[in-house]
Every structure is written in C-alpha cells, then in structure tokens.
C-alpha cells in the first residue's frame, strides 16, 4: 500500500472512482486531483459513508464538482500547506 505524497501530478494506472482521473497508483492511494482515498468498499457501494473517506462517494463527487465550478482547475493537492 502506498500513498501519493508527491505534490507532482502524474498519470497512474488506476482511475479515481470520484473524478475519473488516472491518479491512483495502488490500493488506498489518495487522489491528488479530488482527494478521494481509494476504498474498494466505498467504490462499490457509492452511498456508503465512513470507510476510508468520511463522505460517501456520491457526497464527495458533489463536493468536488462544486469546487470545480468555483475554480475550473481545482486540485486537492494544491490545497496542501507547503
């Protein structure tokens, strides 16, 4: 299990269940684009909240879409304090 900790965005082999970007390198990675932590249970039951992510996949998608409406190029990794 690895965590995306590199601030640099690059394509990985797995597609994020939330934003559909290729930012998931391994199980339980956190997407650098939307902040969704890859969780097989939550990916398969999109209304389940409280797994690796506080929100359900449905809730997280809505929040991410609202952030993208406010800022077209919003990326979760850009919100980290350096």
Phi, psi and omega in degrees: 000129178235161177240136173290108178242351178283127181293343182281127178281131172212161182283136175240169187288341184253144181269134177294133180292339182270304188255355180065024174265152180275069185243007182258113180275322185210167179305136178073011171293156176257129181293129180286341181277309187245348179087006179285129174272124181301120182219114185303319180297310181290329177293327181271333177240088191292351178258001180280123177250152174098012173276230177295336180247140178300314181271160171288167178298321178300312181296318182295320178300316180298313179299317180295317179299321178294320178296320179290330176293323179286321183222106188308319184259023180307133172224131182305319183295337178282354179269352179291145174277131182271000000 
